[in-house]
């Protein structure tokens, strides 16, 4: 039985651990080389106990945080504790080892006190390139995992003596922009080192036994809070589904289906009826399924619960081997990380609508809205501009949706136009709201984004990986859907073409990429139409002029 700890000491230690995790993310953002980390913040940090169970996290990206609840546990199945030493930092990105997709690379540092591992510091950073067939490593036509880039099993890149140069050189030889990648790797290492320093201070100040007791209490309290939250949900079985636009290899939508069973203080989320594994890169892992479920449950029923390993104890997540959510290690997964994860979340939200629609928002921009530019600057240096695009938030029962925002599993910031133009051969021609894109309803969906990029080099690789192009953000309680996502290209020779949701294309000097992100769904049956503006709500904006903001 766990020795009791006084609540004041528990709160001091709990907040110190959370502050340590948050500081890790700040270190990466202040020291990384790539704008994707410095400006957009596509990274997350966490601390685990000695067994790999989450004990604290930064205010980062939910899909990352949920996955990191499993990463160290899976890592320890491959690398026994006897091989770990003070000063080690191991890197990995294999989806089957507590992961999501190859560009999200995890740095893991064991933290020793008195010669014993007491915790792990983990930082996840999205590398702007991880090798593979195209710049940025999003291969829309990928049909197996090896086409997507460098696969890193647990690999020691740092020891107490410094960089393990031979291993580091092997990684850098297989990615584009090696200098930038090395800078990002050093930033991840520094973040885990900072966490180690803070953990040593916490253990020295409070004593090892007291801190370990506090960690056990964090797990137990989170479990009790989660069970109490579930007791407030009516028992029963609820079903929901959502659809991917396609799998990048065909035109048919792909279903994500869930059966939720609430029974007292526990819940089961069964995804067995989800579609089979896809040919294209929209598969994902059981770890992402668990992360998505945890995000929804915490959002709806336990927003104040400290995320920890204890939170997962009352939750049972079932995936079917061979399905979209449990495809095996040979399937491509790069888009599943941020597209299929959000289809999972929306399916669970829709299943739980009967438990209290006032808790829910209508469908929003549950897609990364990713458009990725890759090419060389005039000096020959590789550059990769990875940009996600927010859209209109879904309306709620008591308010309209917010314009141009990210919801649910993502928490990445946009890259300012000034940084884009300083770092890349691209000019941002226009940025404004996409007027008329929000869905009609008693409360209206938020407006999407209109942004235009002009290519300023002779050869530019452009990749799209976004959803809500075919299946738009849904309305709730009778509200209308929002306008779907769309990306078009105005070519320098006067042609205009659509960019599919998952594609790799080449562009030339003065081609313009026009991103129009989706609007949010409306909430509630619309009132009687009172104006022309009301009647066209939810339809795509078709009045924009080319290459200028009105």
Residue, then its C-alpha position, 0 to 999 in steps of 0.5 A: x500500500x502506498x504511504x500517504x503524502x500530505x496534499x501540500x507536498x503532493x501539489x508542490x511536487x506535481x507542479x514542479x514536474x509539470x513545470x519541468x516538462x514545459x521548460x523542455x519545450x521552451x528549450x527546444x523552441x529557443x534553440x532549434x534550427x528549423x522554423x517548424x520548431x522555433x515558430x510553429x512549435x511542432x513538438x511536445x515534452x513529457x516526463x515518465x516514471x521509471x517504468x515509462x508511465x506518464x507523470x507530467x507533460x507540457x502544454x503541447x500537442x495532444x496527439x503527441x502527449x498521448x503517444x508518449x504515454x506508451x513510448x518509454x514502455x515500448x522502448x524498454x521492451x527493446x532496450x533493457x535497463x542494464x544497457x542504459x547509463x547516465x548521460x545517455x540520450x536515445x532517439x527513435x521514430x518507429x511507429x510500432x515502438x510507442x509512436x505515430x509517424x516517422x517525422x516525429x522523432x523522440x529523444x529519451x534520456x534516463x534520469x538516475x538518482x543514486x545509481x538507479x533510474x527514477x524517471x525518463x525525460x522525453x522530447x518529441x520533435x517533428x523533423x522537417x525532413x526524415x529522408x524518403x522519396x520527396x522533400x519533407x518526407x510526405x510521400x502521398x503515393x507511398x504503399x509501404x513503410x520504407x518509402x516514407x523515410x529513415x526508420x530509426x529503432x532505439x539508437x544512442x546518439x549521446x553519451x556522458x562523453x558527448x555526441x556519439x559521432x558515428x551514429x549521429x553521422x549515419x542519421x544525418x547522411x540519410x536526411x535532407x538539410x543535415x545542418x538544420x537537422x543536427x541543430x534540432x537534434x542538439x536542441x532535443x538533447x539540451x531539453x532532456x538535459x535541462x529536465x535532468x537538472x531540474x529532476x535532480x533538484x526536485x529529488x534533492x529538495x524533497x528526498x527520493x522516497x517522498x518524490x516516488x511516493x508523490x509520483x505513485x499518488x499522482x497516478x492513483x489520484x488521476x485514476x480516481x478522478x477519471x473513474x469519478x468522471x465516468x460515473x457521471x456518464x449514463x451507462x450504455x452503448x453508443x456508436x459513432x463514425x467519421x470518414x476519411x476523404x480517401x486513402x490517397x490510393x483511391x477515391x472512396x471514403x474510409x470509415x472510422x467506427x467506434x462502439x463506446x460502452x460505459x459501465x459504471x466507472x470504466x469505459x471500453x472503446x471498440x474500433x473493430x468495425x473500422x475499415x481495413x488497413x489502407x493502401x496509402x499513408x493514412x494508417x495509424x497505430x493503436x497508440x494514436x487510437x488510445x491518444x485520441x480516446x484519452x483526449x476526448x474523454x478528458x475534454x468532455x468529462x475530466x478537463x482538470x484531471x492531471x494527465x498521467x498513466x493512472x488516467x488510462x487505467x479505467x479505459x480499454x481501447x480495442x483495435x482490430x489487427x489488420x485495420x486502419x488503426x492497427x495495420x502492422x509495421x509495414x504499412x505507410x502511416x505519415x498522414x494517419x498521425x494528424x488526419x486519422x487521429x482526428x477522424x478517431x476523435x470526431x467518431x468518438x465525439x459523435x458517439x457521445x453526443x447523446x450524453x450531452x450535446x451541450x458539451x460538444x462543438x460542431x465539426x471543425x478543422x479537424x485536419x492539419x491542413x498541411x501544405x509542404x514546400x521543399x526546394x533549394x535556395x539560391x545558395x543550394x541549401x535544402x529548405x523545407x517549409x511545413x505549414x499547417x492551416x487552421x480553419x473555422x471552429x464548429x459552433x457550440x450551443x451558446x456561441x458561434x465558432x471562432x475563425x481560423x483556429x485549430x481544434x482537438x488533437x493539434x496545437x501547432x502555431x502558424x508560421x508568420x509571413x515575415x518568417x516564411x519570406x525570410x527563410x524560404x523562396x516563397x512570398x505570402x501574397x495574401x492572408x484573410x478570412x474565407x468569408x462565407x465558409x462557416x456553416x449556418x445554424x442557430x449558432x454559426x460556424x467559424x470562418x476558414x482561412x484564405x492564404x496565397x503563396x507565390x513560388x520564387x524559385x525555378x523548381x519547388x516540390x509541393x505536398x498536400x496532406x489534408x482532409x475535409x475536402x470531400x467530407x466537410x465539417x459536420x453540423x450538430x443538432x440540425x446545423x449545416x456543414x461548413x465549406x470543405x477545404x480546398x487548395x488550388x494552383x494558379x500556374x504562371x502560364x495562366x492555367x488553374x488546377x486543383x491540388x488533391x488532398x494527398x499529392x506530390x507535385x512540382x511547381x515553377x517560378x511564379x506559380x501561386x498556391x491558394x489555400x482555402x481552409x474549411x469553415x466550421x459546422x453550424x449548431x442547431x436548426x438555422x433560424x428563418x433566412x433573413x438575408x442573402x448572407x444567411x442563405x449562402x452560409x456554408x458554401x465555399x467563397x467563390x468571389x475572391x479575386x486572384x492574388x489580392x486581398x479584398 
